[in-house]
Structure formats: structure tokens, C-alpha cells
Amino acid sequence: MRGLTIAIIALVLSLSARADQIAFVAIIIDDVGNSLQNGERAIAIDAPLTLSVLPYAVHAETLAAQAARAGKEVMIHMPMANVQDKPIGPGGLEPYMSHDRFVAAVHRAMARIPEASGMNNHMGSDLTQRTTEMNWLMDEVKHANLFFIDSRTTPLTVASRVAEQKHVFSSSRDVFLDNDQTFYDVDSSFRLLIRKAKRHGTAIAIGHPHPVTLAYLEMALPTLASQGVQLIPASNLIALQQITKLQMAHSGEGANEAATD
């Protein structure tokens, strides 16, 4: 995370002071790199979206560089094996790989998207259930000083648990914005995101650079402030979640000490 830690500390100090009055969301746009036009449209949205780039997509390197220049946070959208055996494309992570092949594939993906400060899984309903492979992955994510978002493509995922055990800066998706690509469904999912954020303080959504999704975000994002919600990059939201956990743990310890006095 290029210079991320210091920036996060400064940001969280300012955000945490307002955390009681405002809810925070991060929106990750997955599958960036397949369409130059849609990728550039996502980059042009005047809001701190986080863009997750498929490392071997035809426009991956171009769009990652453009996104970084535009001040957008960039992630690696790492292809991983799924239970449906759908093609995951080149450079993906498979359960039959040896440790050395697995690690080499992760390193190649990182090298292709040097702008990335984080990673999430593309597909992965098979691989994210596998503790051994998730341990291998989180070792490399931690070594590269990246954060990890579990896309939660299966309820059986162990990715976020392993990330936490490895002390990787991490979180999990709360909402998919566009499983159904209609304006009504994107709107319904967006409203769910806001409700979750207001209930829990933070929430993470994942969407895709579909025209309907981008058109909806262009319309809806300017309304967030009036609803008491702030959009921030994924890394900043994770930092806020971590600070909140520490504050809750500290409050619990204080309550326990008071009870024993």
C-alpha cells in the first residue's frame, strides 16, 4: 500500500470524530479492464470509487494507470477457481497448483498492476473455501503490504478469517449492486447498502462497469451527503472498521475493569 498507512492514520483520525454522525460506504467496481469505454466512464465518475482490475484483461494496464492518475484507488481483481468450473481466464489461481506455482501467479498479477493497493477475488467460490490456499495467498498479500476484500462469492468462504489470522488489513463485501442488470435492481441494492451502512456504521458494495450500473451511480452518488452517508475508498473504510473494533474492545476492557473495582 504505497504510502497508505500514514495517510490512513491521518484520515481515520478525522473520520472517527464524525463517525457518530455519518455512515460510510465503499463501492468497488470489479472486472475493470475488459471494456476501455466502460472503464474510462467509471474513472470519470467524480467520486472516490475503488476500481478492481482484472490483471490480464486487454485494457488492464491502461485503465489501472488512468485510474491511479485520476486519484482512484486501484485493486487487483484476482481470478480464482469456482465451484461451477467456469473459465477464470489467464493467470488465475487453481486448487491443483503447487505452492511455488501459486505464489508465482500471485506475483505476476501484482507486477501487472503495480498501482494496486489491495486485492479481491474474482469468482473464487471454490478456492476461497480452501484454508491452505488462502494461507498461501494472505502470506503474499501481507508481504506486498496490500489489503484484501473478500468478495464473498460463497457463504463457505474462509478468506476473511484467514486474512484476520494473518493480520492482513481486510474486510468483506456486504452487498452486490448488480447481480441483476436492471435500474430497479441496482436501485434496490444501493438502498440496501445505505441501510446496512446506517445500521452498522460502514458497508461495502461491489458492482461492475455495466452501463446501467455506471448510469445509476452517476445519478445516485451526488445524493449520498444529503442522506448522511459518505463514500470513501475501500482502504479507508477498512481502517475505520479496524479503529471501531479497537475502540469497542477498549470500551469492553474498561467496562470489565470498572465491574471488578
SULDAKA-V158138 format. One record per residue. SS is DSSP state (H for helix, E for strand, C for the rest). PSI is psi in degrees with one decimal (999 if undefined). BURIAL is I if it has 24 or more other C-alpha atoms within 12 Angstrom, else O. Layout:
BEGIN
SS;PSI;BURIAL
SS;PSI;BURIAL
END
This chain:
BEGIN
C;98.2;I
C;102.9;O
C;15.2;O
H;-39.4;I
H;-48.3;O
H;-42.7;O
H;-39.4;O
H;-44.0;I
H;-46.0;O
H;-42.2;O
H;-45.4;I
H;-35.8;I
H;-37.3;O
H;-38.6;O
H;-39.2;I
H;-28.0;I
C;-24.3;O
C;1.4;O
C;-25.7;I
C;-19.6;O
C;-13.9;O
C;149.4;I
E;151.7;I
E;139.6;I
E;151.1;I
E;139.5;I
E;118.2;I
E;127.6;I
E;108.4;I
E;171.4;I
E;24.8;I
E;135.2;I
C;-23.8;I
C;-39.5;I
C;119.1;I
H;-43.9;I
H;-48.4;O
H;-35.7;I
H;-44.1;I
H;-33.1;I
H;-41.0;I
H;-42.1;I
H;-35.8;I
H;-15.2;I
C;127.4;I
C;70.2;O
C;153.4;I
C;60.7;I
C;155.7;I
E;128.7;I
E;124.6;I
E;118.8;I
E;128.4;I
C;118.4;I
C;-26.0;I
C;10.5;I
C;154.8;I
C;-33.0;O
C;18.5;I
H;-54.2;I
H;-39.6;I
H;-48.1;I
H;-35.4;I
H;-43.2;I
H;-42.7;I
H;-43.1;I
H;-44.4;I
H;-41.6;I
H;-31.1;O
C;-0.4;I
C;11.4;O
C;144.5;I
E;138.5;I
E;138.5;I
E;163.4;I
E;124.2;I
E;89.2;I
E;117.5;I
E;135.8;I
E;152.4;I
C;144.1;I
C;161.3;I
C;-19.5;O
C;-2.4;O
C;32.7;O
C;146.6;O
C;134.4;O
C;-2.7;I
C;178.5;I
C;150.4;O
C;11.8;I
C;167.8;I
E;125.6;I
C;150.8;I
C;-18.2;I
C;-4.5;O
C;143.6;O
C;165.6;O
H;-44.4;O
H;-42.6;O
H;-39.8;O
H;-51.3;I
H;-39.9;I
H;-39.0;O
H;-39.7;I
H;-43.9;I
H;-38.7;I
H;-41.0;O
H;-43.0;I
H;-39.2;I
H;-30.9;O
H;-26.4;I
C;70.2;I
C;-15.8;I
C;-12.3;I
C;138.5;I
C;-3.1;I
E;-179.5;I
E;147.4;I
E;167.0;I
E;136.5;I
E;119.4;I
E;-126.8;I
C;12.9;I
C;-19.8;I
C;-57.8;I
H;-36.1;I
H;-5.6;I
H;-9.5;I
C;113.2;I
H;-41.5;O
H;-50.4;O
H;-35.5;I
H;-33.2;I
H;-43.9;I
H;-46.3;I
H;-47.9;I
H;-28.7;I
H;-43.1;I
H;-38.4;I
H;-44.3;I
H;-43.1;I
H;-35.2;O
C;-1.2;I
C;41.1;I
C;162.8;I
E;166.9;I
E;133.8;I
E;122.5;I
E;114.6;I
C;-13.9;I
C;59.7;I
C;-0.5;I
C;142.7;I
C;-10.8;O
C;9.0;O
C;142.8;I
C;4.8;I
H;-48.8;I
H;-34.9;I
H;-44.7;I
H;-40.8;I
H;-43.7;I
H;-41.5;I
H;-33.4;O
C;1.7;I
C;39.8;O
C;135.2;I
C;111.1;I
E;163.4;I
E;-172.3;I
E;152.7;I
C;142.9;I
C;-36.0;I
E;137.8;I
E;127.2;I
C;-34.1;I
C;43.5;I
C;-36.6;O
C;125.5;O
C;64.1;O
C;154.2;O
H;-41.1;O
H;-45.1;O
H;-38.5;O
H;-41.9;I
H;-44.0;I
H;-42.5;O
H;-38.6;I
H;-41.4;I
H;-35.9;I
H;-41.1;O
H;-46.6;I
H;-42.0;I
H;-43.2;I
H;-41.9;I
H;-41.3;I
H;-30.5;I
H;-40.9;O
H;-8.6;O
C;-32.6;I
E;157.0;I
E;149.8;I
E;130.4;I
E;150.5;I
E;130.0;I
E;-171.5;I
E;159.5;I
C;48.2;I
C;146.3;I
H;-40.7;O
H;-37.8;I
H;-46.3;I
H;-41.1;I
H;-40.6;O
H;-45.7;I
H;-38.5;I
H;-35.7;O
H;-42.7;O
H;-33.4;I
H;-37.8;I
H;-13.2;O
H;-6.6;O
C;-44.5;I
H;-38.8;O
H;-15.4;O
H;5.5;O
C;30.4;I
E;139.7;I
E;131.3;I
E;129.3;I
C;160.4;I
C;155.9;I
H;-42.3;I
H;-38.6;I
H;-37.5;I
H;-40.2;I
H;-43.5;I
H;-41.7;I
H;-40.5;I
H;-40.9;I
H;-41.8;I
H;-41.2;I
H;-42.7;I
H;-43.5;O
H;-40.9;O
H;-41.0;O
H;-41.2;O
H;-41.7;O
H;-41.0;O
H;-38.8;O
H;-40.5;O
H;-40.5;O
H;-39.9;O
H;-39.5;O
H;-40.5;O
H;-41.5;O
H;-35.2;O
H;-24.6;O
H;-4.5;O
C;999;O
END
